[in-house]
Amino acid sequence: MKNQMSRQEFIALIAMMFATIAFSIDSMLPALPEIGAELSPEAINRAQMIISAFVLGMGAGTFITGPLSDAFGRKPVIVAGAATYILGAAIAWSSTSLEVVLAARVLQGFGAAGPRVVSLAIVRDLYSGREMAKTVSFAMMIFTIFPALAPLMGQGIIALAGWRSIFLAFILFSLVSVLWLGIRLPETLARESRRAIRPRLMAAALGEMARHPTVRLSIMVQLLCMASLFTMILMVQPVYDIIFDEGENFPIYFGAIALFSGSASLLNAAIVVRIGMRRIVTWALGSQIVVTLLMLAITATLSDQHLLFWAFLGWQTAVFFLAGTLMGNLNAIGMEPMGHIAGMAASIIGAVATVGAAILATPMGQMFNGTLWPLLISILFLSVTGFVLMLLMSRQEHRQPV
């Protein structure tokens, strides 16, 4: 079906739907101390679970959102996802119990899987080949700004109306995006092109992926890398606030690091054809091990908190930058042998890696004890495990380039 939007308007809409995830996660970070103090004063660290609960719900939603959009159309699934997201945000806004807020965040994450997954399907429906790549690239360029701005936006909302108002901002954001899509974009998947949901095919695809060594190992490594990123996100605000007394400046530092780290995808695009995906992932994980060991040594020997803070900023920047070279390559490695079930494979990889990462990162985040050690040791453990799995993958593939 012909898209009645201009290219620029369409890219802006897709970027806004992509940004739902970043806005829902990163804008909550400045609110965690207040939420912990109000809803869980006896164990403030439990407030971190507001982040992992959202990620858990999003991962679960990712598993079914793609097949649902293939069966019922793109717009109904996005609208249903937005309604679920808004319901979760409304419940969280009105709740006085952390347990209810966590349940609401799982619901919110489940709904957010709609725009996350289906927006890419819409791009595929309307564009192909280089035009598709160009459209997604422009949308992702806009999307990379949101992780940088979201904590600052969250801090501003908290200053104006308190932490609960962030959930009202989520509702407004979702309403604007879904109304924009509903009014301006026609349904992009014709009825004759829709495919019924077949649980047997889904089970068969899952079994095939589990039996393929490269796919299996790539999912495990992606899970570990996402767990590293989530663990960092869970602990980073308390690190700034409690260890370094930089809580007020956290959104500024976080935003600057996020903007710089966004350039990692440009570097990856420039070198991946020449070096290969598997080698880049292995090198990136090895580099993460080296910088984390260096940071552990600095933490153990440096007593000057000011210098330690700047060392931590450098380490955090390195971890975020390296993550930008990991996720896309790992996803491509896992998808390459699964071209015949690409749509289903994408849903399974995204769901398993996201849910597994949330389950792994949540207890690590709860280990925060007012020092850098839990964060550094967690990242080191995840990086070493991922590095070993990449070496195993290389051995099983007889070192053939990807």
ZIJO-V166940 format. One line per field, one symbol per residue. burial: b if it has 24 or more other C-alpha atoms within 12 Angstrom, else e. A space follows every 50 residues. Layout:
# ZIJO-V166940
burial=???
This chain:
# ZIJO-V166940
burial=eeeeeeeeebbbbbbbbbbbbbbbbbbbbbbbbbbbeebbeeebbbbbbb bbbbbbbbbbbbbbbbbbbbebbbbbbbbbbbbbbbbbbbbbbeeeebee bbbbbbbbbbbbbbbbbbbbbbbbbbeeeeeeeebbebbbbbbbbbbbbb bbbbbbbbeeeebbbbbbbbbebbbebbebbeeebebbbeeeeeeeeeee ebeebbeebeeebbbbbbbbbbbbbbbbbbbbbbbbbbbbbeebebbbeb bbbbbbbbbbbbbbbeebeeebeeebbbbbbbbbbbbbbebbbebbebbe eeeeeeebbebbbbbbbbbbbbbbbbbbbbbbbbbeebeebbbbbbbbbb bbbbbbbbbbbbbbbbbbeebbbbbbbbbbbbbbbbbbbbbebbeeeeee eb
